[in-house]
């Protein structure tokens, strides 16, 4: 539920403007926070910061700290902060960390994402904002006529600035293709994402704005190049131990760490065990055979660790209730709730998942392996090594084609959508090449700067810990060659360093189920939009003519909807239908936000397109007559001025 709003205006505007912005934010989010939110903040003439956090926090790191002439606002907890300021108690650490990062901004990049730091010096009217190395900790900015507004929630920026919330055509074009908002776009017009490794300094008294950004490739390219040296492994292992120790210091109780039979969770669990942190291991008995690998890992440890298995046959037997067919959900209302919760930033893939009831309900600590994908080629196609052997231009083209085909549904998005996604893919590849990544690592670079920082749950709320996002791990991943990445070389080296007893236990690989001997319906049933209880309402939304609907091919979408109704649609068709519906319902979300806006909405720019042809002709003729009159009037005024005493004097000086 944590929400941050910071602002900087070009001049003094009075305390009421900030107070009115706070009231609009609270009017919208109050229903999502309930009584669980507390507000802290400070206004200093031209700059200010306000935060809303849990009245009863579940983390020892304070979201707001006001002492030593500084106001420090944080989003998330800075894992690994001890490496910068020492083992200071979390309650007293924000100011010390802020001063250390201001003195040496590069130290911010040593912390594990997600983290956003905002520092206000009221006496000097100086505001500084820092984003983490990847940009997982969310920070969005809105430019207004006389200043700037920043927030981790794009709707909050519009509300505070009293700017009507509108859909961003460019952002939603990307979303129509790949399902997320690429580059610096967001769902909201004029609200842009601040990239990772960025420092923004606003000096109110001097009306000066300074923005610096560290090049990502310089953060992730180690001095060893394509070499996974022992030093890189040791540094990465120690960084992961530091994250584990931070978790133990920042959250009360015994942390629960997931342990599957796979790669990423094993490295995370090994880091906690190697750091000597008391923990509880949890495994999910969901895929046949995987929990047996987890049991084998626990048994190999030279000491006892509490291990809990949830799901499957390990759960206590519960008397089965009479089977009742699940009621079909009403998808339009569900999407409205998702937009209310995630402000359009969640992807349409969550359509068949129930959204949280509010922003205050989830507070538990979640420790996972997000980020590990960068070390095992998440976006690598099956023929990656063949493509990697091509000349540079050929591999760029080949990788871009493979990635576009993977990200964009085969049916539904229009040609301009595919072109936009392809253009952004190639742009990111060029950035990677400029940073020295001229092989398949450009796919890993794309994964980090485009996909990883948009994970729905990591940056969305506090208490989501992803140790593998620490910069040292990402550097280690980029030290791998593509073949090493496909062989999990970094994971194996780290496990050998952290918990050597686990080295010889193979990673779990699911075995494909045997082919059925009798004809049966495919087990992976396609979830269809047309099966919803509000099918008629969905059909109406799909057939309405709207400007943004041009991002989808009308004929293909009509065919897909008919196939969904008849139960014959493919998975690709359903993906396009979900993304179209996700976008259509966003308009209703904008209406909810804008009910708190007092500024008038901008006038529509396509009024003449709806006029009858005869009226359009008369309208154009009137404009031409007015132009002639203005021209004649200007000439008459000029002749009168030129003949006057002042005009003759002015003309003489000109000569």
Wavefront OBJ file of the C-alpha trace (Angstrom):
o trace
v 0.000 0.000 0.000
v 3.049 2.272 0.375
v 2.652 5.408 -1.746
v 5.086 8.244 -2.319
v 4.490 11.644 -3.915
v 7.268 14.196 -4.393
v 7.050 17.515 -6.184
v 9.125 20.485 -7.302
v 7.589 23.719 -8.630
v 9.343 26.540 -10.439
v 8.390 29.012 -7.739
v 6.560 29.361 -4.453
v 2.908 28.366 -4.890
v 1.658 28.356 -1.316
v 0.882 25.539 1.065
v -2.685 25.098 -0.161
v -1.644 23.669 -3.508
v 0.212 20.774 -1.912
v -2.573 20.303 0.645
v -5.171 20.101 -2.124
v -3.052 17.523 -3.937
v -2.814 15.436 -0.781
v -6.592 15.565 -0.346
v -7.175 14.326 -3.904
v -4.745 11.439 -3.420
v -6.412 10.425 -0.168
v -9.901 10.754 -1.649
v -9.044 8.174 -4.323
v -6.854 5.784 -2.337
v -8.727 5.991 0.933
v -11.075 3.215 -0.138
v -8.046 1.037 -0.961
v -6.101 1.817 2.219
v -8.940 1.739 4.697
v -7.884 2.781 8.176
v -4.461 1.177 7.911
v -2.555 4.116 6.374
v -0.590 6.876 8.048
v 0.722 9.940 6.262
v 4.046 11.684 6.756
v 5.420 14.575 4.769
v 7.108 17.918 4.531
v 6.514 20.962 2.316
v 9.422 23.359 1.804
v 8.203 26.288 -0.318
v 8.946 24.942 -3.813
v 9.653 21.252 -3.080
v 8.081 18.606 -0.897
v 7.521 14.913 -0.176
v 4.534 12.997 1.199
v 4.300 9.291 1.973
v 1.545 6.932 3.029
v 2.636 3.745 4.782
v 1.221 1.105 7.085
v 0.124 2.399 10.447
v 1.470 -0.838 11.907
v 4.519 -1.623 9.738
v 5.683 -5.181 9.231
v 9.280 -4.092 8.533
v 11.782 -2.358 10.816
v 12.961 -0.007 8.056
v 10.864 3.178 8.364
v 9.198 4.524 5.254
v 9.691 8.036 6.667
v 12.506 9.456 8.782
v 12.788 13.118 9.780
v 15.909 14.028 11.717
v 19.308 15.692 11.381
v 17.739 18.404 9.156
v 16.806 15.847 6.518
v 13.538 14.158 5.566
v 14.115 10.685 4.107
v 11.346 8.752 2.367
v 11.924 5.170 1.227
v 10.059 2.689 -0.901
v 10.914 -0.917 -0.041
v 13.807 -1.877 2.240
v 17.451 -1.420 1.140
v 18.828 -4.952 1.224
v 22.574 -4.860 1.782
v 22.621 -1.376 3.318
v 25.099 -2.626 5.944
v 27.832 -2.745 3.300
v 27.505 1.046 2.984
v 26.954 2.360 6.526
v 27.744 -0.626 8.722
v 25.451 -2.572 11.027
v 23.298 0.350 12.102
v 19.851 -0.455 13.494
v 17.252 -0.096 10.706
v 15.205 2.424 12.669
v 18.154 4.871 12.716
v 19.749 3.983 9.388
v 17.789 5.989 6.737
v 19.485 9.332 7.408
v 22.963 7.788 7.473
v 22.242 5.937 4.230
v 20.870 9.099 2.605
v 23.986 11.095 3.475
v 26.242 8.296 2.219
v 24.392 8.037 -1.094
v 24.361 11.837 -1.594
v 28.118 11.937 -0.966
v 28.734 8.990 -3.304
v 25.718 8.317 -5.581
v 27.333 5.176 -7.023
v 26.811 3.454 -3.657
v 23.073 3.359 -4.403
v 23.870 0.788 -7.078
v 25.262 -1.645 -4.488
v 21.812 -2.187 -2.976
v 19.544 -5.009 -4.078
v 16.460 -3.828 -5.988
v 13.709 -2.873 -5.488
v 14.491 0.380 -3.667
v 13.671 4.066 -4.177
v 15.220 6.769 -2.002
v 13.950 10.348 -1.695
v 15.807 12.950 0.367
v 14.512 16.444 1.196
v 16.582 19.219 2.745
v 13.862 21.729 3.777
v 16.260 24.511 4.730
v 17.991 24.459 1.353
v 14.830 23.576 -0.623
v 16.721 20.679 -2.180
v 15.042 17.444 -3.289
v 16.947 14.348 -4.456
v 15.472 11.128 -5.838
v 17.359 7.892 -6.524
v 16.270 4.711 -8.314
v 17.887 1.292 -7.964
v 20.269 -0.211 -10.510
v 17.514 -1.848 -12.605
v 14.514 0.355 -11.850
v 12.444 -2.398 -10.236
v 11.529 0.016 -7.472
v 8.926 2.085 -9.278
v 9.204 5.812 -9.802
v 7.137 7.743 -12.348
v 7.325 11.409 -13.269
v 4.781 13.881 -14.593
v 5.751 17.214 -16.105
v 3.289 19.987 -15.331
v 3.229 23.577 -16.571
v 5.276 24.909 -13.666
v 7.131 21.940 -12.276
v 7.356 18.175 -11.759
v 5.571 15.496 -9.760
v 6.953 12.037 -8.962
v 5.233 8.988 -7.509
v 5.454 5.210 -7.420
v 1.812 5.181 -8.552
v 1.070 6.934 -11.861
v -2.525 7.747 -10.904
v -1.283 9.410 -7.711
v 0.913 11.717 -9.794
v -2.120 12.819 -11.839
v -4.237 13.270 -8.737
v -1.662 15.337 -6.868
v -0.971 17.516 -9.902
v -4.704 17.869 -10.662
v -4.066 16.678 -14.219
v -6.826 14.619 -15.887
v -5.769 11.002 -16.284
v -5.758 9.916 -19.919
v -4.631 6.739 -21.631
v -1.184 6.864 -23.252
v -1.496 5.863 -26.902
v 2.177 4.890 -27.209
v 2.205 2.857 -24.011
v -0.969 0.950 -24.821
v 0.323 0.246 -28.325
v 3.245 -1.597 -26.755
v 0.881 -3.364 -24.349
v -1.342 -4.488 -27.245
v 1.685 -6.302 -28.607
v 3.824 -7.741 -25.833
v 1.551 -7.176 -22.829
v 3.669 -4.622 -20.957
v 4.627 -0.946 -21.270
v 7.980 -0.791 -23.008
v 10.665 1.910 -22.885
v 9.613 4.774 -20.572
v 5.868 4.450 -21.208
v 3.084 3.879 -18.698
v -0.689 3.412 -19.097
v -1.149 7.166 -18.472
v -0.490 9.977 -20.901
v 2.390 12.301 -19.898
v 3.371 10.037 -16.993
v 6.731 8.415 -17.778
v 8.835 5.815 -15.986
v 12.113 6.987 -14.467
v 14.788 4.493 -15.554
v 17.069 2.606 -13.202
v 20.359 4.007 -11.876
v 18.987 7.567 -12.062
v 19.582 10.502 -9.732
v 17.327 13.575 -9.927
v 18.317 16.736 -8.041
v 15.868 19.651 -7.737
v 17.253 22.891 -6.276
v 14.184 24.957 -5.545
v 15.837 28.259 -4.719
v 17.974 28.137 -7.842
v 15.186 26.717 -10.042
v 17.678 24.106 -11.215
v 17.060 20.498 -12.240
v 19.919 18.016 -12.696
v 19.432 14.460 -13.904
v 22.280 11.954 -14.055
v 22.101 8.308 -15.007
v 24.716 5.598 -14.815
v 24.945 3.496 -17.965
v 23.554 0.057 -17.183
v 26.232 -1.819 -19.081
v 28.920 -0.191 -16.944
v 27.169 -1.598 -13.852
v 26.864 -5.112 -15.194
v 30.093 -5.439 -17.186
v 32.825 -6.605 -14.877
v 36.551 -6.179 -15.583
v 36.902 -9.850 -16.436
v 34.827 -9.750 -19.638
v 33.628 -13.193 -20.687
v 35.109 -14.989 -17.733
v 33.445 -16.402 -14.645
v 36.468 -15.969 -12.420
v 36.701 -17.208 -8.810
v 36.737 -13.574 -7.676
v 33.396 -12.898 -9.389
v 31.889 -15.989 -7.760
v 33.207 -15.020 -4.313
v 31.935 -11.439 -4.597
v 28.509 -12.607 -5.769
v 28.260 -15.179 -2.989
v 29.146 -12.572 -0.362
v 26.608 -10.123 -1.781
v 23.904 -12.803 -1.520
v 24.906 -13.533 2.077
v 24.635 -9.814 2.790
v 21.079 -9.784 1.452
v 20.199 -12.732 3.691
v 21.618 -10.963 6.762
v 19.677 -7.818 5.852
v 16.438 -9.784 5.702
v 17.081 -11.140 9.186
v 17.747 -7.622 10.466
v 14.899 -5.862 8.641
v 11.958 -8.222 9.282
v 10.825 -9.793 12.536
v 10.406 -13.522 12.985
v 11.888 -16.439 11.086
v 11.893 -15.937 7.306
v 10.421 -18.623 5.075
v 12.435 -19.329 1.927
v 11.007 -21.320 -0.952
v 12.983 -24.383 -2.008
v 12.009 -26.208 -5.163
v 14.013 -28.649 -7.190
v 14.997 -25.913 -9.629
v 17.919 -23.529 -9.961
v 16.999 -20.101 -8.667
v 15.378 -21.029 -5.373
v 18.293 -23.344 -4.592
v 20.796 -20.491 -4.877
v 18.622 -18.236 -2.697
v 18.170 -20.895 -0.007
v 21.895 -21.656 -0.119
v 22.695 -17.977 0.500
v 20.528 -17.900 3.649
v 22.008 -21.160 4.930
v 25.567 -20.017 4.247
v 24.940 -16.704 6.032
v 23.867 -18.577 9.160
v 20.390 -17.061 9.117
v 17.723 -19.014 10.933
v 15.061 -19.882 8.359
v 12.237 -22.175 7.416
v 12.226 -23.942 4.040
v 8.986 -24.354 2.138
v 8.376 -26.578 -0.893
v 5.262 -26.867 -3.035
v 4.177 -30.353 -4.019
v 2.702 -29.272 -7.332
v 4.759 -30.985 -10.054
v 5.313 -34.766 -9.691
v 8.866 -35.517 -8.623
v 9.952 -32.011 -7.675
v 9.338 -32.232 -3.954
v 11.463 -35.398 -3.864
v 14.429 -33.341 -5.077
v 13.745 -30.786 -2.324
v 13.678 -33.612 0.248
v 17.018 -34.815 -1.083
v 18.508 -31.327 -0.693
v 17.345 -31.016 2.913
v 18.628 -34.498 3.735
v 22.074 -33.611 2.361
v 22.566 -30.774 4.867
v 24.881 -31.535 7.824
v 22.385 -29.926 10.218
v 18.627 -29.902 10.711
v 16.444 -27.277 9.074
v 12.688 -26.989 9.379
v 11.176 -28.045 6.053
v 7.484 -27.645 5.293
v 5.780 -29.118 2.237
v 2.487 -27.601 1.137
v 0.036 -28.957 -1.395
v -0.205 -32.417 -2.884
v -0.213 -35.545 -0.738
v 1.612 -33.921 2.203
v -1.381 -31.817 3.174
v -3.738 -33.225 5.820
v -6.754 -34.942 4.347
v -9.901 -32.836 4.402
v -13.327 -34.368 3.816
v -14.302 -33.552 0.279
v -17.326 -31.325 -0.115
v -19.878 -32.114 -2.789
v -18.459 -31.001 -6.104
v -20.070 -27.856 -7.446
v -19.312 -26.389 -10.805
v -17.403 -23.139 -10.431
v -19.440 -20.112 -11.373
v -18.191 -18.251 -14.419
v -16.626 -14.929 -13.358
v -17.735 -11.502 -14.541
v -14.565 -10.389 -16.262
v -15.362 -6.705 -16.781
v -15.796 -6.089 -13.073
v -12.706 -8.181 -12.321
v -10.591 -6.111 -14.716
v -11.870 -2.901 -13.114
v -10.681 -4.230 -9.761
v -7.285 -5.143 -11.237
v -6.881 -1.631 -12.671
v -7.976 -0.137 -9.363
v -5.283 -2.226 -7.643
v -2.477 -2.147 -10.224
v -3.336 1.042 -12.173
v -3.031 -0.732 -15.509
v 0.519 -1.930 -14.826
v -0.465 -5.564 -14.354
v -0.617 -7.504 -17.613
v -3.765 -9.029 -19.095
v -2.414 -12.478 -18.209
v -3.918 -11.902 -14.733
v -7.417 -11.821 -16.188
v -8.456 -15.180 -14.723
v -6.893 -14.497 -11.318
v -8.857 -12.801 -8.545
v -7.345 -9.397 -7.665
v -6.596 -8.397 -4.056
v -9.469 -6.645 -2.352
v -7.422 -3.560 -1.482
v -3.888 -2.242 -1.127
v -3.634 -3.009 2.567
v -4.375 -6.725 2.645
v -0.997 -8.246 1.674
v 1.806 -7.682 4.160
v 3.650 -10.987 4.530
v 7.297 -11.413 3.583
v 7.831 -13.270 0.290
v 11.329 -14.470 -0.666
v 11.730 -15.785 -4.192
v 14.118 -16.340 -7.072
v 13.012 -13.612 -9.511
v 15.995 -12.390 -11.514
v 17.728 -15.734 -11.806
v 16.520 -15.982 -15.392
v 19.259 -13.602 -16.543
v 21.799 -16.324 -15.765
v 20.133 -19.054 -17.820
v 18.989 -17.353 -21.024
v 15.302 -16.734 -20.439
v 14.744 -15.316 -23.938
v 17.137 -17.640 -25.771
v 15.577 -19.414 -28.777
v 16.380 -23.049 -29.444
v 18.859 -22.124 -32.191
v 20.547 -19.347 -30.222
v 24.085 -20.574 -30.885
v 23.436 -20.831 -34.624
v 22.094 -17.283 -34.714
v 24.970 -16.101 -32.552
v 27.441 -17.294 -35.182
v 26.087 -14.801 -37.756
v 27.654 -11.410 -38.464
v 26.477 -8.667 -36.110
v 23.694 -7.277 -38.306
v 22.466 -10.780 -39.078
v 22.253 -11.808 -35.421
v 20.460 -8.567 -34.503
v 17.870 -9.277 -37.192
v 17.580 -12.953 -36.233
v 17.275 -12.301 -32.493
v 14.740 -9.510 -33.082
v 12.556 -11.732 -35.283
v 12.617 -14.580 -32.757
v 11.849 -12.277 -29.850
v 9.021 -10.475 -31.638
v 7.430 -13.796 -32.565
v 7.651 -14.902 -28.931
v 6.262 -11.717 -27.405
v 3.474 -10.706 -29.810
v 0.423 -12.960 -30.360
v 0.198 -14.459 -33.832
v -3.349 -13.128 -34.269
v -4.919 -9.832 -33.248
v -2.389 -6.988 -32.949
v -2.245 -4.659 -35.951
v 0.827 -4.120 -38.110
v 1.744 -0.835 -36.410
v 1.784 -2.644 -33.055
v 4.184 -5.282 -34.334
v 6.348 -2.554 -35.850
v 6.416 -0.637 -32.540
v 7.492 -3.701 -30.537
v 10.116 -4.637 -33.114
v 11.430 -1.085 -33.125
v 11.858 -1.093 -29.357
v 13.548 -4.500 -29.431
v 16.063 -3.234 -31.973
v 16.597 -0.020 -29.993
v 17.458 -1.988 -26.850
v 19.750 -4.247 -28.867
v 21.606 -1.156 -30.144
v 22.041 0.048 -26.559
v 23.448 -3.355 -25.622
v 25.878 -3.262 -28.539
v 27.059 0.214 -27.563
v 27.790 -1.199 -24.110
v 29.878 -4.015 -25.550
v 27.329 -6.869 -25.688
v 27.614 -8.064 -29.281
v 26.512 -11.684 -28.846
v 23.438 -13.395 -27.410
v 23.906 -11.316 -24.263
v 21.834 -8.653 -25.994
v 18.849 -10.932 -25.301
v 19.786 -11.006 -21.613
v 20.221 -7.223 -21.635
v 16.754 -6.882 -23.135
v 15.351 -9.164 -20.447
v 16.825 -7.040 -17.637
v 16.079 -3.525 -18.906
v 12.691 -4.296 -20.454
v 11.054 -7.272 -18.780
v 12.625 -7.748 -15.366
v 11.859 -4.271 -14.031
v 8.193 -4.725 -14.918
v 7.524 -7.823 -12.832
v 4.049 -7.327 -11.420
v 4.676 -8.253 -7.810
v 8.336 -7.407 -7.105
v 8.066 -3.621 -7.308
v 4.350 -3.422 -6.600
v 4.452 -3.816 -2.830
v 6.938 -3.933 0.005
v 8.030 -7.223 1.500
v 8.868 -8.976 -1.781
v 12.522 -9.996 -1.543
v 14.405 -11.147 -4.636
v 18.059 -11.680 -3.656
v 19.072 -12.542 -7.226
v 18.368 -8.948 -8.276
v 21.465 -7.788 -6.394
v 23.849 -6.111 -8.905
v 26.649 -8.556 -8.118
v 24.528 -11.471 -9.367
v 23.599 -9.609 -12.558
v 27.285 -8.815 -13.136
v 28.124 -12.457 -12.645
v 25.443 -13.443 -15.142
v 26.831 -11.071 -17.781
v 30.300 -12.537 -17.228
v 28.987 -15.822 -18.675
v 29.311 -16.794 -22.298
v 26.051 -17.926 -23.924
v 27.039 -21.637 -23.722
v 27.943 -21.210 -20.022
v 24.583 -19.592 -19.383
v 22.788 -22.540 -20.983
v 24.765 -24.875 -18.696
v 23.812 -22.940 -15.501
v 27.480 -22.255 -14.815
v 26.864 -19.358 -12.392
v 24.223 -21.245 -10.396
v 26.517 -24.267 -10.046
v 29.515 -22.147 -9.043
v 27.518 -20.263 -6.411
v 26.048 -23.436 -4.935
v 29.568 -24.896 -4.700
v 30.652 -21.764 -2.840
v 27.597 -21.501 -0.563
v 26.427 -25.062 0.179
v 28.810 -27.572 -1.436
v 26.647 -30.503 -0.261
v 24.141 -29.571 -2.982
v 26.524 -29.497 -5.941
v 26.044 -33.093 -7.062
v 22.242 -33.100 -6.786
v 20.878 -32.431 -10.308
v 18.358 -29.697 -10.924
v 14.822 -30.973 -11.308
v 13.495 -31.322 -14.848
v 9.849 -32.279 -15.337
v 9.350 -35.422 -17.378
v 6.758 -35.082 -20.159
v 3.677 -37.179 -19.478
v 3.288 -40.317 -21.549
v 0.958 -40.081 -24.524
v -2.542 -41.354 -23.702
v -3.504 -44.689 -25.188
v -7.090 -43.600 -25.767
v -8.289 -40.394 -27.415
v -8.850 -37.736 -24.779
v -9.385 -34.017 -24.702
v -6.173 -32.021 -24.423
v -5.320 -31.516 -20.718
v -4.310 -27.876 -21.242
v -7.762 -26.448 -21.808
v -7.901 -22.955 -23.281
v -9.525 -20.447 -20.940
v -11.929 -18.464 -23.076
v -13.121 -14.914 -22.567
v -16.524 -15.793 -24.041
v -17.190 -18.250 -21.202
v -17.570 -15.348 -18.775
v -20.888 -14.639 -17.113
v -20.923 -11.134 -18.635
v -20.393 -12.310 -22.215
v -22.871 -9.779 -23.613
v -21.109 -6.853 -21.960
v -17.768 -8.115 -23.266
v -19.182 -8.458 -26.771
v -20.406 -4.876 -26.635
v -16.950 -3.633 -25.616
v -15.290 -5.623 -28.379
v -17.551 -4.196 -31.074
v -17.487 -0.522 -30.076
v -15.586 1.786 -32.407
v -12.819 3.598 -30.548
v -9.640 5.324 -31.776
v -7.296 3.031 -29.848
v -8.999 -0.039 -31.363
v -6.835 0.535 -34.441
v -4.058 -1.215 -32.531
v -5.945 -4.447 -33.196
v -6.900 -5.907 -36.557
v -10.703 -5.597 -36.637
v -11.338 -8.569 -38.899
v -9.034 -10.860 -36.938
v -10.524 -9.780 -33.616
v -14.036 -10.432 -34.917
v -13.022 -13.910 -36.021
v -11.335 -14.562 -32.674
v -14.411 -13.462 -30.725
v -16.663 -15.691 -32.813
v -14.290 -18.616 -32.242
v -14.246 -17.907 -28.501
v -18.049 -17.901 -28.418
v -18.147 -21.245 -30.241
v -15.429 -22.752 -28.035
v -12.899 -23.211 -30.841
v -10.479 -20.311 -30.254
v -6.755 -20.892 -29.916
v -4.540 -19.735 -27.063
v -3.064 -16.977 -29.267
v -6.522 -15.676 -30.129
v -7.483 -15.596 -26.468
v -4.321 -13.649 -25.585
v -5.304 -10.925 -28.070
v -8.890 -10.872 -26.770
v -7.664 -10.455 -23.209
v -5.369 -7.588 -24.138
v -8.142 -5.842 -26.066
v -10.562 -6.227 -23.166
v -7.910 -5.103 -20.660
v -7.474 -1.898 -22.647
v -11.214 -1.304 -23.106
v -11.995 -1.484 -19.381
v -9.104 0.874 -18.572
v -11.326 3.710 -19.798
v -13.696 3.026 -16.900
v -10.760 3.135 -14.505
v -9.816 6.569 -15.833
v -13.335 7.748 -15.055
v -12.895 6.595 -11.451
v -9.631 8.505 -11.107
v -10.883 11.660 -12.804
v -13.864 12.073 -10.512
v -11.383 13.593 -8.038
v -9.777 15.925 -10.612
v -10.918 19.561 -10.559
v -9.068 20.739 -13.682
v -11.123 20.510 -16.898
v -10.314 17.744 -19.314
v -8.680 18.813 -22.583
v -10.995 19.456 -25.505
v -11.247 16.587 -27.991
v -9.040 17.002 -31.038
v -11.243 15.199 -33.572
v -14.421 17.284 -33.480
v -14.489 18.039 -37.224
v -14.309 14.347 -38.042
v -17.839 13.867 -36.712
v -19.387 16.788 -38.666
v -21.614 16.152 -41.687
v -19.770 16.853 -44.991
v -21.802 19.995 -45.772
v -21.125 21.412 -42.325
v -17.413 20.655 -42.679
v -17.372 22.610 -45.963
v -19.105 25.616 -44.384
v -16.743 25.441 -41.404
v -13.659 25.513 -43.644
v -15.068 28.393 -45.709
v -15.646 30.384 -42.524
v -12.059 29.763 -41.411
v -10.743 31.005 -44.765
v -12.883 34.176 -44.555
v -11.640 34.836 -41.036
v -8.036 34.407 -42.183
v -8.568 36.947 -44.995
v -10.140 39.429 -42.573
v -7.249 39.029 -40.122
v -4.752 39.533 -42.924
v -6.499 42.696 -44.151
v -6.775 43.990 -40.596
v -3.077 43.435 -39.982
v -2.247 45.333 -43.203
v -4.493 48.275 -42.257
v -2.991 48.481 -38.779
v 0.511 48.364 -40.210
v -0.188 51.189 -42.656
v -1.612 53.365 -39.877
v 1.362 52.637 -37.621
v 3.924 53.300 -40.353
v 2.391 56.712 -41.085
v 2.404 57.805 -37.445
v 5.177 59.746 -35.690
v 6.234 56.645 -33.719
v 6.237 54.544 -36.877
v 8.461 57.000 -38.764
v 10.832 57.179 -35.824
v 10.975 53.369 -35.495
v 11.533 52.952 -39.238
v 14.383 55.411 -39.150
v 16.145 53.533 -36.367
v 15.712 50.267 -38.280
v 17.424 51.813 -41.273
l 1 2 3 4 5 6 7 8 9 10 11 12 13 14 15 16 17 18 19 20 21 22 23 24 25 26 27 28 29 30 31 32 33 34 35 36 37 38 39 40 41 42 43 44 45 46 47 48 49 50 51 52 53 54 55 56 57 58 59 60 61 62 63 64 65 66 67 68 69 70 71 72 73 74 75 76 77 78 79 80 81 82 83 84 85 86 87 88 89 90 91 92 93 94 95 96 97 98 99 100 101 102 103 104 105 106 107 108 109 110 111 112 113 114 115 116 117 118 119 120 121 122 123 124 125 126 127 128 129 130 131 132 133 134 135 136 137 138 139 140 141 142 143 144 145 146 147 148 149 150 151 152 153 154 155 156 157 158 159 160 161 162 163 164 165 166 167 168 169 170 171 172 173 174 175 176 177 178 179 180 181 182 183 184 185 186 187 188 189 190 191 192 193 194 195 196 197 198 199 200 201 202 203 204 205 206 207 208 209 210 211 212 213 214 215 216 217 218 219 220 221 222 223 224 225 226 227 228 229 230 231 232 233 234 235 236 237 238 239 240 241 242 243 244 245 246 247 248 249 250 251 252 253 254 255 256 257 258 259 260 261 262 263 264 265 266 267 268 269 270 271 272 273 274 275 276 277 278 279 280 281 282 283 284 285 286 287 288 289 290 291 292 293 294 295 296 297 298 299 300 301 302 303 304 305 306 307 308 309 310 311 312 313 314 315 316 317 318 319 320 321 322 323 324 325 326 327 328 329 330 331 332 333 334 335 336 337 338 339 340 341 342 343 344 345 346 347 348 349 350 351 352 353 354 355 356 357 358 359 360 361 362 363 364 365 366 367 368 369 370 371 372 373 374 375 376 377 378 379 380 381 382 383 384 385 386 387 388 389 390 391 392 393 394 395 396 397 398 399 400 401 402 403 404 405 406 407 408 409 410 411 412 413 414 415 416 417 418 419 420 421 422 423 424 425 426 427 428 429 430 431 432 433 434 435 436 437 438 439 440 441 442 443 444 445 446 447 448 449 450 451 452 453 454 455 456 457 458 459 460 461 462 463 464 465 466 467 468 469 470 471 472 473 474 475 476 477 478 479 480 481 482 483 484 485 486 487 488 489 490 491 492 493 494 495 496 497 498 499 500 501 502 503 504 505 506 507 508 509 510 511 512 513 514 515 516 517 518 519 520 521 522 523 524 525 526 527 528 529 530 531 532 533 534 535 536 537 538 539 540 541 542 543 544 545 546 547 548 549 550 551 552 553 554 555 556 557 558 559 560 561 562 563 564 565 566 567 568 569 570 571 572 573 574 575 576 577 578 579 580 581 582 583 584 585 586 587 588 589 590 591 592 593 594 595 596 597 598 599 600 601 602 603 604 605 606 607 608 609 610 611 612 613 614 615 616 617 618 619 620 621 622 623 624 625 626 627 628 629 630 631 632 633 634 635 636 637 638 639 640 641 642 643 644 645 646 647 648 649 650 651 652 653 654 655
